[in-house]
Amino acid sequence: MKKHLLLIAIMVTGSIMLGIWLFSSNPEKNFNPIKAEPTLSTLVPVEKSTEKTILELVEQYRDLKLIDSHNHDASGSKYLSMQEVWKRDFVNQVVLFGDVSEPSAIMTDQTSWEAYQANPEVIIPYFSGFDMHDKSSLDVVRTNLEKGYFGLGEIAAASLYSPVVSKVVWKGKDPMDGYLPDIYDICAKYKAPILLHIDPPNGMVMEKLEEALDKHPNTNIIFGHANAFNSPENIKYLLEKHPNLYADFFAGFTTLNPASSNKLEDFIPVMKQFPDRFMLSTDSGYGVESEEAAIGAMYQVLDKLGDPALAQKIAHNNLDSIIRNQPATETQIEEIRQKAKETGSSYDLSHLSKVEAGKILWSKRVGS
């Protein structure tokens, strides 16, 4: 009996050893997996990419009514060819101007105004065609704001290194240069923002920016492309000290320009700390592959915020509230009265905003 048991044990052991040898010598041929309960590693699929495409982002955030707060497409009438792109990418409105602080800006200011007349639902016209060192600049600013422009910009308050802005003839040496202090006061009267180009974002010119902010607390000053060659810490410092400062965030610079030393994620905490003080822009794709790529970068910011309410503010509400808070001017009201006489229409002119006045004045031209 013991001999039989010993023989069986030897045979079983031999079979096991043979199976191990066969499996190890040809594992693919002999592998027959045993089904087991799924584990975490078998339940979670391997992701090819966690990044959403631009098309996916546009579709996800299309209802936010994105505003491009800084756009130079009045130069060369580029805005005409961009209108289909804006429509396709759900860019709801565009702050439009052209050249910066030089004589040619007078012409591009007129282009931005004509674009607004043709499409007041989309275009928000700004202007920059005045010499801040000449007293006549005060008349230009008053006249244009009375006419219906919504803001000043892009104004070259200081520039040492920009390949373009450093060469313009009407640039300032700092944000308190020339008649800029008087211009800030006019902006406050009309509740119109002023978009400043300042480079470098440090040293004396930043001290002068702070002086301007402190001495003109009722003026909304927008720091153009505030993230360009600048750190989140510097932006945070300025926003903490100055409640009338807003940051125009050129997302394309941070995501697409190799000169950027930051990532979008670096700025998200500052945006969350100051949810009412940021706006997004393309800067017409300056220094990056295209304006449309810069639009995609704006959508990437909205996605990284991870907060629908905050995304709504930064995409649209922050700038929209500044624009809509501007009252209709005496010039606009008089033009509306004249229109009413000519057409037999009647309008409620009490508490009329500049936005509403513009739509009354120009909507009939759109349909004519």
C-alpha positions as CSV (number, residue, x, y, z in Angstrom):
1,M,0.0,0.0,0.0
2,K,2.8,2.4,1.0
3,K,4.6,1.6,-2.3
4,H,1.5,2.4,-4.3
5,L,1.1,5.8,-2.5
6,L,4.7,6.6,-3.0
7,L,4.4,5.8,-6.7
8,I,1.4,8.0,-7.1
9,A,3.1,10.9,-5.4
10,I,6.1,10.5,-7.7
11,M,3.9,10.6,-10.7
12,V,2.0,13.7,-9.6
13,T,5.2,15.5,-8.8
14,G,6.6,14.6,-12.2
15,S,3.5,15.8,-14.0
16,I,3.7,19.2,-12.1
17,M,7.4,19.6,-13.0
18,L,6.8,18.7,-16.6
19,G,4.0,21.3,-16.8
20,I,6.2,24.0,-15.3
21,W,9.0,23.1,-17.8
22,L,6.6,23.2,-20.8
23,F,5.0,26.5,-19.6
24,S,8.4,28.2,-19.1
25,S,9.7,27.0,-22.4
26,N,6.7,28.3,-24.4
27,P,4.5,30.5,-22.3
28,E,2.4,32.0,-25.1
29,K,1.4,28.6,-26.4
30,N,0.5,27.2,-23.1
31,F,-0.9,30.3,-21.3
32,N,-4.6,29.8,-20.3
33,P,-5.5,32.6,-17.8
34,I,-7.8,31.8,-14.9
35,K,-10.7,34.2,-14.6
36,A,-10.6,36.1,-11.4
37,E,-12.5,38.9,-9.7
38,P,-11.6,42.3,-11.3
39,T,-9.1,44.4,-9.5
40,L,-8.7,48.3,-9.7
41,S,-6.0,47.8,-12.4
42,T,-8.3,45.8,-14.6
43,L,-11.3,48.2,-14.1
44,V,-9.5,51.4,-15.0
45,P,-8.7,51.7,-18.7
46,V,-5.4,53.1,-19.9
47,E,-5.9,56.6,-21.1
48,K,-4.3,57.6,-24.4
49,S,-4.5,61.3,-23.4
50,T,-6.0,63.4,-20.6
51,E,-5.9,66.6,-22.7
52,K,-9.2,67.7,-24.3
53,T,-9.1,68.9,-27.9
54,I,-9.8,72.5,-28.7
55,L,-13.0,71.4,-30.4
56,E,-14.1,69.6,-27.2
57,L,-13.3,72.7,-25.1
58,V,-15.2,75.0,-27.4
59,E,-18.2,72.7,-27.3
60,Q,-18.1,72.4,-23.5
61,Y,-17.8,76.2,-22.9
62,R,-19.7,77.6,-25.8
63,D,-22.5,79.0,-23.6
64,L,-20.2,81.2,-21.5
65,K,-20.2,84.0,-24.1
66,L,-16.4,84.4,-24.2
67,I,-15.1,87.9,-24.7
68,D,-11.7,88.6,-26.3
69,S,-10.6,91.6,-24.2
70,H,-7.6,92.6,-26.3
71,N,-7.5,92.4,-30.1
72,H,-5.6,94.3,-32.7
73,D,-7.6,93.1,-35.8
74,A,-8.6,96.6,-36.8
75,S,-5.1,96.8,-38.3
76,G,-5.4,95.9,-41.9
77,S,-9.1,95.2,-41.4
78,K,-8.1,91.6,-40.3
79,Y,-11.4,91.5,-38.3
80,L,-13.3,91.0,-41.6
81,S,-11.6,87.6,-42.2
82,M,-11.8,86.6,-38.5
83,Q,-15.6,87.0,-38.1
84,E,-16.3,83.4,-39.2
85,V,-13.6,82.1,-36.9
86,W,-15.1,84.0,-33.9
87,K,-18.5,82.7,-34.8
88,R,-17.3,79.1,-35.2
89,D,-15.3,79.3,-31.9
90,F,-18.1,81.0,-30.0
91,V,-16.2,84.2,-29.3
92,N,-19.2,86.2,-28.3
93,Q,-17.6,89.7,-28.3
94,V,-14.2,91.3,-29.2
95,V,-12.6,94.4,-27.8
96,L,-11.3,95.8,-31.1
97,F,-8.6,98.3,-31.9
98,G,-5.6,98.5,-34.1
99,D,-2.2,100.2,-33.9
100,V,-0.8,101.4,-30.6
101,S,0.1,105.0,-29.5
102,E,1.2,106.2,-32.9
103,P,-0.2,108.4,-35.7
104,S,-1.4,105.3,-37.7
105,A,-3.6,104.4,-34.8
106,I,-5.9,107.3,-35.7
107,M,-6.9,105.4,-38.9
108,T,-7.3,102.1,-37.1
109,D,-9.4,103.7,-34.4
110,Q,-11.8,104.7,-37.2
111,T,-11.7,101.1,-38.5
112,S,-12.7,99.8,-35.1
113,W,-15.6,102.3,-35.0
114,E,-16.9,101.3,-38.4
115,A,-16.7,97.6,-37.4
116,Y,-18.8,98.5,-34.3
117,Q,-21.3,100.4,-36.4
118,A,-21.7,97.3,-38.6
119,N,-21.9,94.8,-35.8
120,P,-22.7,96.4,-32.4
121,E,-23.6,93.0,-30.9
122,V,-20.0,91.7,-31.3
123,I,-17.6,94.6,-31.6
124,I,-16.5,96.6,-28.5
125,P,-14.4,99.6,-30.0
126,Y,-11.4,101.0,-28.1
127,F,-9.0,103.7,-29.4
128,S,-5.3,104.7,-28.9
129,G,-4.6,107.3,-31.6
130,F,-3.5,110.3,-29.5
131,D,-0.2,111.7,-28.2
132,M,-0.3,111.6,-24.4
133,H,2.4,114.4,-24.4
134,D,0.2,116.8,-26.2
135,K,-2.7,118.6,-24.4
136,S,-4.9,118.0,-27.5
137,S,-5.0,114.4,-26.4
138,L,-7.5,115.4,-23.7
139,D,-9.9,116.6,-26.5
140,V,-9.4,113.4,-28.4
141,V,-10.2,111.3,-25.4
142,R,-13.3,113.3,-24.5
143,T,-14.6,113.3,-28.1
144,N,-14.2,109.6,-28.6
145,L,-15.8,108.6,-25.3
146,E,-18.7,111.0,-26.0
147,K,-19.0,109.5,-29.5
148,G,-19.5,106.0,-28.0
149,Y,-16.1,104.2,-27.8
150,F,-16.0,102.0,-24.7
151,G,-12.4,102.3,-23.7
152,L,-8.9,103.4,-24.3
153,G,-6.3,100.9,-25.5
154,E,-3.9,99.6,-26.1
155,I,-1.9,102.6,-24.7
156,A,1.9,102.3,-24.6
157,A,2.4,103.6,-21.1
158,A,6.0,102.3,-21.1
159,S,8.0,99.9,-23.3
160,L,11.7,99.1,-23.3
161,Y,11.8,95.6,-24.8
162,S,8.8,95.0,-27.0
163,P,10.0,94.7,-30.7
164,V,6.9,96.7,-31.8
165,V,5.7,98.9,-28.9
166,S,9.1,100.1,-27.9
167,K,9.4,101.9,-31.2
168,V,6.1,103.7,-31.3
169,V,6.5,107.5,-31.3
170,W,3.7,108.3,-28.8
171,K,4.7,105.9,-26.1
172,G,5.1,107.0,-22.5
173,K,8.1,106.6,-20.3
174,D,5.9,105.4,-17.4
175,P,2.2,105.2,-16.5
176,M,2.2,108.8,-15.0
177,D,3.9,110.4,-18.0
178,G,2.5,113.4,-19.9
179,Y,-1.2,113.9,-19.7
180,L,-2.0,110.4,-18.6
181,P,-3.1,111.6,-15.1
182,D,-5.7,113.8,-16.7
183,I,-6.7,111.1,-19.1
184,Y,-7.3,108.8,-16.1
185,D,-9.7,111.4,-14.7
186,I,-11.6,111.6,-17.9
187,C,-11.9,107.8,-18.0
188,A,-13.3,107.8,-14.4
189,K,-15.9,110.4,-15.5
190,Y,-17.1,108.2,-18.3
191,K,-16.5,104.9,-16.4
192,A,-14.4,103.8,-19.3
193,P,-11.4,101.4,-18.8
194,I,-7.9,102.1,-20.0
195,L,-5.8,99.2,-21.2
196,L,-2.1,99.8,-20.7
197,H,1.0,98.2,-22.2
198,I,3.8,98.2,-19.7
199,D,7.2,96.5,-20.1
200,P,9.1,95.4,-18.3
201,P,6.7,94.5,-15.5
202,N,9.1,95.6,-12.8
203,G,11.2,98.5,-11.5
204,M,10.3,102.1,-11.8
205,V,7.5,101.6,-14.3
206,M,5.6,99.4,-11.9
207,E,6.1,101.9,-9.1
208,K,4.5,104.5,-11.4
209,L,1.7,102.1,-12.2
210,E,1.0,101.8,-8.5
211,E,1.1,105.6,-8.2
212,A,-1.5,105.9,-11.0
213,L,-3.7,103.3,-9.3
214,D,-3.5,105.0,-5.9
215,K,-4.0,108.6,-7.2
216,H,-6.9,107.6,-9.5
217,P,-8.9,105.1,-7.5
218,N,-12.1,105.6,-9.6
219,T,-10.3,104.6,-12.8
220,N,-10.4,101.1,-14.0
221,I,-6.9,100.3,-15.3
222,I,-6.3,97.1,-17.1
223,F,-2.8,95.7,-17.1
224,G,-2.4,94.4,-20.7
225,H,-1.1,90.9,-21.2
226,A,-0.3,90.9,-17.5
227,N,1.1,87.4,-17.6
228,A,3.7,88.1,-20.4
229,F,7.2,87.9,-18.9
230,N,5.6,88.2,-15.5
231,S,5.1,86.0,-12.5
232,P,1.9,85.0,-10.7
233,E,3.4,86.4,-7.5
234,N,3.8,89.9,-9.0
235,I,0.2,89.9,-10.3
236,K,-1.0,88.7,-7.0
237,Y,0.9,91.5,-5.2
238,L,-0.6,94.2,-7.4
239,L,-4.2,92.9,-7.2
240,E,-4.0,92.7,-3.4
241,K,-3.0,96.3,-3.1
242,H,-5.1,97.9,-5.8
243,P,-8.8,97.2,-6.2
244,N,-9.1,99.2,-9.4
245,L,-6.6,97.1,-11.3
246,Y,-7.6,94.3,-13.7
247,A,-5.5,91.7,-15.3
248,D,-5.8,91.0,-19.0
249,F,-4.6,87.4,-19.3
250,F,-3.0,86.5,-22.7
251,A,-3.4,82.8,-22.4
252,G,-1.7,82.0,-25.7
253,F,1.6,83.5,-24.4
254,T,1.8,81.1,-21.5
255,T,0.7,78.0,-23.4
256,L,2.3,78.6,-26.9
257,N,5.2,81.1,-26.6
258,P,8.5,79.3,-25.7
259,A,9.6,82.5,-24.0
260,S,7.1,81.8,-21.2
261,S,8.6,80.5,-18.0
262,N,5.2,79.7,-16.5
263,K,2.3,77.3,-17.1
264,L,-1.4,78.0,-17.0
265,E,-1.6,76.1,-13.8
266,D,0.7,78.6,-12.1
267,F,-1.9,81.4,-12.5
268,I,-5.0,79.4,-11.5
269,P,-4.6,80.1,-7.7
270,V,-4.4,83.8,-8.3
271,M,-7.5,83.7,-10.5
272,K,-9.3,81.9,-7.8
273,Q,-8.2,84.4,-5.2
274,F,-9.3,87.4,-7.4
275,P,-12.3,86.0,-9.4
276,D,-13.6,89.4,-10.3
277,R,-10.4,90.9,-11.7
278,F,-9.3,88.7,-14.6
279,M,-10.3,88.7,-18.2
280,L,-9.0,86.7,-21.2
281,S,-7.5,87.8,-24.5
282,T,-5.8,86.7,-27.7
283,D,-3.7,89.8,-28.4
284,S,-4.5,88.7,-32.0
285,G,-2.2,85.8,-31.6
286,Y,0.9,88.0,-31.3
287,G,4.1,85.9,-30.9
288,V,2.2,82.6,-31.3
289,E,1.2,80.4,-34.2
290,S,-2.2,82.0,-34.9
291,E,-5.0,84.0,-33.4
292,E,-7.2,80.8,-33.5
293,A,-4.6,79.0,-31.4
294,A,-4.7,81.8,-28.9
295,I,-8.5,81.4,-28.8
296,G,-7.9,77.7,-27.9
297,A,-5.6,78.8,-25.1
298,M,-8.4,80.9,-23.6
299,Y,-10.6,77.8,-23.5
300,Q,-7.9,75.9,-21.8
301,V,-7.8,78.4,-19.0
302,L,-11.5,78.0,-18.5
303,D,-11.2,74.3,-18.3
304,K,-8.3,74.3,-15.8
305,L,-10.3,76.6,-13.5
306,G,-12.5,73.6,-12.7
307,D,-15.3,75.9,-11.5
308,P,-18.2,76.8,-13.8
309,A,-19.1,80.0,-11.9
310,L,-15.5,81.2,-11.9
311,A,-15.2,80.4,-15.6
312,Q,-18.3,82.4,-16.4
313,K,-16.8,85.4,-14.6
314,I,-13.5,85.3,-16.3
315,A,-14.8,84.4,-19.7
316,H,-17.5,87.1,-19.8
317,N,-18.9,88.8,-16.7
318,N,-15.9,90.7,-15.4
319,L,-15.3,92.8,-18.6
320,D,-19.0,92.8,-19.5
321,S,-19.9,94.5,-16.2
322,I,-17.3,97.3,-16.9
323,I,-18.7,97.8,-20.3
324,R,-22.3,97.8,-19.3
325,N,-21.7,100.1,-16.3
326,Q,-21.0,103.0,-18.7
327,P,-23.9,105.5,-19.0
328,A,-25.0,106.8,-22.3
329,T,-23.4,110.0,-23.2
330,E,-25.0,113.4,-24.0
331,T,-23.9,113.0,-27.6
332,Q,-25.6,109.6,-27.9
333,I,-28.8,110.7,-26.3
334,E,-29.0,113.7,-28.6
335,E,-28.4,111.4,-31.6
336,I,-31.2,109.1,-30.4
337,R,-33.6,112.0,-30.0
338,Q,-32.8,112.9,-33.6
339,K,-33.4,109.4,-34.7
340,A,-36.7,109.3,-32.9
341,K,-37.9,112.4,-34.9
342,E,-36.8,110.9,-38.2
343,T,-38.3,107.5,-37.7
344,G,-41.3,108.3,-35.4
345,S,-40.0,105.8,-32.8
346,S,-39.9,106.5,-29.1
347,Y,-37.2,105.4,-26.6
348,D,-36.9,105.4,-22.9
349,L,-33.9,107.5,-22.3
350,S,-33.9,107.3,-18.5
351,H,-30.9,105.3,-17.1
352,L,-29.8,104.4,-20.6
353,S,-26.4,102.7,-20.9
354,K,-23.8,103.3,-23.5
355,V,-24.3,99.7,-24.7
356,E,-28.1,100.2,-25.1
357,A,-27.6,103.6,-26.8
358,G,-25.2,102.0,-29.3
359,K,-27.7,99.3,-30.2
360,I,-30.5,101.8,-30.7
361,L,-28.3,104.0,-33.0
362,W,-26.7,101.3,-35.0
363,S,-29.1,98.3,-35.2
364,K,-31.1,100.1,-37.8
365,R,-28.0,100.5,-40.0
366,V,-27.4,96.8,-39.7
367,G,-30.8,96.1,-41.1
368,S,-30.9,98.9,-43.7
